[in-house]
Amino acid sequence: METIDLQTRKIYFIQEFLRFANDSIVEKFESMLHQERKKHYEQQIKPMSMEEYESRIDTAFDDFKNGRMTNARKLKQDIVKWK
C-alpha cells in the first residue's frame, strides 16, 4: 500500500468534500471541527497547582522587595526606543 503524505491527503479530502458536501455534511464537519478545536485548546491549558501559585506570588513579592521590577512608564519609553 502506498503511503500518501498528509498534505496530499488533505487535498484529496477537500476535493471530495467539495464534490459531495451538502448542508448536512457541512454542519457535521463544522461540529466535529469545533469539538476538536475545543479538545486541543483544553489540552493546552494546564491549571497551576496551589503550590506553584503561591510560589509565583512569593517570587513577585521578592522581586518587588529587591527592586527587580520595571515601571510601566519607563517600559513604554524603552519600547519606543526599540523602533
Buried (B, 14 or more C-beta within 10 A) or exposed (E): EEEEEEEEEEEEEEEEEEEEBEEEEEEEEEEEEEEEEEEEEEEEEEEEEEEEEEEEEEEEEEEEEEEEEEEEEEEEEEEEEEE
